[in-house]
Amino acid sequence: AFLWRHRFLSAQAGKNHDKLSGIIEVDEFFLAYSEKGSNTLINRDKPRKRGGNIDKRTKDGQVAVLLSLDRSNHMINPILSADTTAEIAANLTGNITENSVLCSDGSWSYVTIAKQTNCDHKRLINGKVRVIDKVYHIQTVNGAIAHFKGWVNGKMKGVATKYLSNYLAWFRESNAKLNKQEILVAAYG
């Protein structure tokens, strides 16, 4: 079952090319690097038992994921090699249509990206402003992040980082609300 699951998921993992338009919400989140199921650990001297404690204040030992969606349920969710403006821009700018509205947190990376893509930018800084003009917010993307983390850590009991792109594809497909036949057709190309 595991092998068949990943056969279908790996076919979808590379298809992260939705075009986002209208009101676009974007945020990045971090998951602990995991070598779950591996017999030999590459990056750690000792395994973290039952998830262990990872320092959430630093980005060491964590994997960055960019989650961006529009109000029409189009989603992109690439894994970032680094949490930098250049890396975020490389994964986001080609998927945004011009004259959209980009809603983000206080990160300065999105200010640059909004200028590059000719988009209006609504910057929502934690603790100060949560909603602008009763329309612009990042609550949908934050809810999707919480849903993904709860799904991966709760139902899946955590996933290895090498399979993370597969589970992000599964999450993207389930968010698109396709029926089973459409998912099979999408998996076969």
C-alpha positions as a Markdown table, in Angstrom:
| # | Residue | x | y | z |
|---|---|---|---|---|
| 1 | Ala | 0.0 | 0.0 | 0.0 |
| 2 | Phe | 2.9 | 2.4 | 0.9 |
| 3 | Leu | 4.6 | 1.8 | -2.5 |
| 4 | Trp | 1.3 | 2.3 | -4.5 |
| 5 | Arg | 0.5 | 5.4 | -2.5 |
| 6 | His | 3.9 | 6.9 | -3.4 |
| 7 | Arg | 3.7 | 5.8 | -7.0 |
| 8 | Phe | 0.6 | 8.0 | -7.4 |
| 9 | Leu | 1.8 | 10.8 | -5.2 |
| 10 | Ser | 5.2 | 11.1 | -6.9 |
| 11 | Ala | 3.4 | 11.5 | -10.3 |
| 12 | Gln | 1.7 | 14.5 | -8.8 |
| 13 | Ala | 4.6 | 15.9 | -6.8 |
| 14 | Gly | 6.2 | 17.7 | -9.8 |
| 15 | Lys | 2.9 | 19.4 | -10.9 |
| 16 | Asn | 3.1 | 22.6 | -8.9 |
| 17 | His | 2.2 | 25.0 | -11.7 |
| 18 | Asp | -1.3 | 26.5 | -10.8 |
| 19 | Lys | -1.7 | 30.1 | -11.8 |
| 20 | Leu | -2.9 | 32.2 | -8.8 |
| 21 | Ser | -5.0 | 35.3 | -9.4 |
| 22 | Gly | -7.3 | 37.6 | -7.6 |
| 23 | Ile | -6.7 | 37.8 | -3.9 |
| 24 | Ile | -3.7 | 35.6 | -3.2 |
| 25 | Glu | -2.7 | 34.6 | 0.4 |
| 26 | Val | 0.9 | 33.5 | 1.0 |
| 27 | Asp | 2.9 | 32.4 | 4.0 |
| 28 | Glu | 5.8 | 30.0 | 4.7 |
| 29 | Phe | 6.0 | 27.4 | 7.4 |
| 30 | Phe | 8.6 | 25.1 | 8.8 |
| 31 | Leu | 8.6 | 21.4 | 9.6 |
| 32 | Ala | 11.2 | 19.5 | 11.4 |
| 33 | Tyr | 13.7 | 17.6 | 9.2 |
| 34 | Ser | 12.9 | 13.9 | 9.4 |
| 35 | Glu | 14.5 | 10.7 | 8.3 |
| 36 | Lys | 11.6 | 8.7 | 9.6 |
| 37 | Gly | 12.0 | 5.0 | 8.6 |
| 38 | Ser | 15.6 | 5.3 | 7.6 |
| 39 | Asn | 18.0 | 2.7 | 8.9 |
| 40 | Thr | 21.0 | 5.1 | 8.6 |
| 41 | Leu | 20.7 | 8.7 | 9.7 |
| 42 | Ile | 22.5 | 11.2 | 7.4 |
| 43 | Asn | 22.1 | 14.5 | 9.3 |
| 44 | Arg | 22.0 | 13.6 | 12.9 |
| 45 | Asp | 24.2 | 11.8 | 15.4 |
| 46 | Lys | 21.3 | 10.6 | 17.5 |
| 47 | Pro | 17.7 | 10.2 | 16.5 |
| 48 | Arg | 15.0 | 12.4 | 18.1 |
| 49 | Lys | 12.8 | 10.0 | 20.0 |
| 50 | Arg | 9.1 | 10.5 | 19.2 |
| 51 | Gly | 9.7 | 13.7 | 17.3 |
| 52 | Gly | 12.0 | 15.0 | 20.0 |
| 53 | Asn | 12.5 | 18.6 | 20.7 |
| 54 | Ile | 13.6 | 20.9 | 17.9 |
| 55 | Asp | 14.4 | 24.5 | 18.6 |
| 56 | Lys | 11.5 | 26.4 | 16.9 |
| 57 | Arg | 13.2 | 29.8 | 17.3 |
| 58 | Thr | 16.0 | 28.9 | 14.8 |
| 59 | Lys | 15.7 | 27.4 | 11.3 |
| 60 | Asp | 18.4 | 24.8 | 11.9 |
| 61 | Gly | 17.0 | 21.3 | 11.4 |
| 62 | Gln | 13.8 | 22.6 | 9.8 |
| 63 | Val | 12.5 | 22.4 | 6.2 |
| 64 | Ala | 10.8 | 25.5 | 4.8 |
| 65 | Val | 7.6 | 25.2 | 2.8 |
| 66 | Leu | 5.9 | 28.0 | 0.9 |
| 67 | Leu | 2.1 | 27.7 | 0.8 |
| 68 | Ser | 0.2 | 30.1 | -1.5 |
| 69 | Leu | -3.5 | 30.0 | -2.5 |
| 70 | Asp | -6.1 | 32.2 | -4.0 |
| 71 | Arg | -9.8 | 32.4 | -3.2 |
| 72 | Ser | -10.6 | 30.0 | -6.1 |
| 73 | Asn | -8.7 | 27.1 | -4.3 |
| 74 | His | -5.7 | 27.2 | -6.7 |
| 75 | Met | -2.7 | 26.3 | -4.6 |
| 76 | Ile | 1.1 | 26.0 | -4.9 |
| 77 | Asn | 3.2 | 24.6 | -2.1 |
| 78 | Pro | 6.9 | 24.1 | -3.1 |
| 79 | Ile | 9.6 | 23.1 | -0.7 |
| 80 | Leu | 12.2 | 25.9 | -0.3 |
| 81 | Ser | 15.9 | 25.1 | -0.2 |
| 82 | Ala | 16.3 | 28.3 | 1.9 |
| 83 | Asp | 14.0 | 30.8 | 3.4 |
| 84 | Thr | 15.3 | 33.8 | 1.4 |
| 85 | Thr | 13.8 | 36.4 | -0.9 |
| 86 | Ala | 15.4 | 34.9 | -4.0 |
| 87 | Glu | 14.2 | 31.4 | -3.2 |
| 88 | Ile | 10.7 | 32.6 | -2.5 |
| 89 | Ala | 10.6 | 34.7 | -5.6 |
| 90 | Ala | 11.9 | 31.9 | -7.8 |
| 91 | Asn | 9.0 | 29.6 | -6.6 |
| 92 | Leu | 6.3 | 32.3 | -6.5 |
| 93 | Thr | 6.6 | 34.9 | -9.3 |
| 94 | Gly | 5.9 | 32.6 | -12.2 |
| 95 | Asn | 2.7 | 31.5 | -10.7 |
| 96 | Ile | 1.1 | 34.9 | -10.0 |
| 97 | Thr | -0.9 | 36.8 | -12.6 |
| 98 | Glu | -0.5 | 40.5 | -12.9 |
| 99 | Asn | -2.8 | 43.0 | -11.1 |
| 100 | Ser | -3.6 | 40.5 | -8.4 |
| 101 | Val | -3.6 | 41.4 | -4.7 |
| 102 | Leu | -0.9 | 39.6 | -2.6 |
| 103 | Cys | -1.7 | 39.3 | 1.1 |
| 104 | Ser | 1.2 | 38.3 | 3.3 |
| 105 | Asp | 2.6 | 38.5 | 6.8 |
| 106 | Gly | 5.3 | 41.0 | 7.8 |
| 107 | Ser | 8.1 | 39.5 | 5.7 |
| 108 | Trp | 9.9 | 41.9 | 3.5 |
| 109 | Ser | 10.3 | 39.2 | 0.8 |
| 110 | Tyr | 6.8 | 39.7 | -0.4 |
| 111 | Val | 7.1 | 43.4 | -0.8 |
| 112 | Thr | 9.8 | 42.8 | -3.5 |
| 113 | Ile | 7.8 | 40.0 | -5.1 |
| 114 | Ala | 4.7 | 42.2 | -5.3 |
| 115 | Lys | 6.7 | 44.9 | -7.1 |
| 116 | Gln | 8.2 | 42.3 | -9.5 |
| 117 | Thr | 4.7 | 40.9 | -10.4 |
| 118 | Asn | 2.9 | 44.2 | -10.6 |
| 119 | Cys | 0.6 | 43.3 | -7.8 |
| 120 | Asp | -1.0 | 45.3 | -5.0 |
| 121 | His | 0.4 | 44.2 | -1.7 |
| 122 | Lys | -1.5 | 44.0 | 1.6 |
| 123 | Arg | 0.9 | 43.4 | 4.5 |
| 124 | Leu | -0.7 | 42.0 | 7.6 |
| 125 | Ile | 1.7 | 42.2 | 10.6 |
| 126 | Asn | 1.0 | 39.9 | 13.5 |
| 127 | Gly | -0.7 | 41.5 | 16.5 |
| 128 | Lys | -1.4 | 44.8 | 14.7 |
| 129 | Val | -3.7 | 44.2 | 11.8 |
| 130 | Arg | -5.5 | 40.9 | 11.0 |
| 131 | Val | -8.0 | 42.1 | 8.3 |
| 132 | Ile | -7.8 | 45.0 | 5.9 |
| 133 | Asp | -11.0 | 46.4 | 4.4 |
| 134 | Lys | -12.9 | 43.4 | 5.7 |
| 135 | Val | -11.6 | 41.4 | 2.7 |
| 136 | Tyr | -7.8 | 41.1 | 2.8 |
| 137 | His | -6.4 | 38.6 | 5.3 |
| 138 | Ile | -4.1 | 35.6 | 5.6 |
| 139 | Gln | -6.5 | 33.5 | 7.7 |
| 140 | Thr | -7.3 | 31.1 | 4.9 |
| 141 | Val | -3.6 | 30.2 | 4.2 |
| 142 | Asn | -2.9 | 30.0 | 8.0 |
| 143 | Gly | -5.9 | 27.6 | 8.3 |
| 144 | Ala | -4.6 | 25.5 | 5.5 |
| 145 | Ile | -1.1 | 25.4 | 7.1 |
| 146 | Ala | -2.7 | 24.3 | 10.4 |
| 147 | His | -4.8 | 21.7 | 8.6 |
| 148 | Phe | -1.7 | 20.3 | 6.7 |
| 149 | Lys | 0.4 | 20.1 | 9.9 |
| 150 | Gly | -2.5 | 18.4 | 11.8 |
| 151 | Trp | -3.0 | 15.9 | 9.0 |
| 152 | Val | 0.7 | 15.1 | 8.6 |
| 153 | Asn | 1.4 | 14.9 | 12.3 |
| 154 | Gly | -1.9 | 13.4 | 13.4 |
| 155 | Lys | -3.2 | 11.1 | 10.8 |
| 156 | Met | 0.0 | 10.2 | 9.1 |
| 157 | Lys | 2.1 | 10.2 | 12.3 |
| 158 | Gly | 4.7 | 12.3 | 10.7 |
| 159 | Val | 6.4 | 11.9 | 7.3 |
| 160 | Ala | 10.0 | 11.6 | 6.2 |
| 161 | Thr | 11.3 | 14.8 | 4.5 |
| 162 | Lys | 12.2 | 12.9 | 1.4 |
| 163 | Tyr | 8.5 | 12.1 | 0.9 |
| 164 | Leu | 7.3 | 15.6 | 1.9 |
| 165 | Ser | 6.7 | 16.7 | -1.7 |
| 166 | Asn | 4.5 | 13.7 | -2.2 |
| 167 | Tyr | 2.3 | 14.5 | 0.8 |
| 168 | Leu | 2.1 | 18.2 | -0.3 |
| 169 | Ala | 0.8 | 17.0 | -3.7 |
| 170 | Trp | -1.8 | 14.9 | -1.9 |
| 171 | Phe | -2.8 | 17.8 | 0.2 |
| 172 | Arg | -3.0 | 20.0 | -2.9 |
| 173 | Glu | -5.1 | 17.4 | -4.8 |
| 174 | Ser | -7.5 | 16.9 | -1.8 |
| 175 | Asn | -7.9 | 20.7 | -1.5 |
| 176 | Ala | -8.9 | 20.9 | -5.2 |
| 177 | Lys | -11.7 | 18.5 | -4.5 |
| 178 | Leu | -11.3 | 16.3 | -7.5 |
| 179 | Asn | -13.2 | 13.0 | -7.8 |
| 180 | Lys | -11.2 | 9.7 | -7.8 |
| 181 | Gln | -11.3 | 9.3 | -11.6 |
| 182 | Glu | -9.9 | 12.8 | -12.1 |
| 183 | Ile | -7.1 | 12.0 | -9.6 |
| 184 | Leu | -6.2 | 8.8 | -11.5 |
| 185 | Val | -6.2 | 10.7 | -14.8 |
| 186 | Ala | -4.0 | 13.4 | -13.3 |
| 187 | Ala | -1.6 | 10.9 | -11.9 |
| 188 | Tyr | -1.1 | 9.2 | -15.3 |
| 189 | Gly | -0.5 | 12.5 | -17.1 |
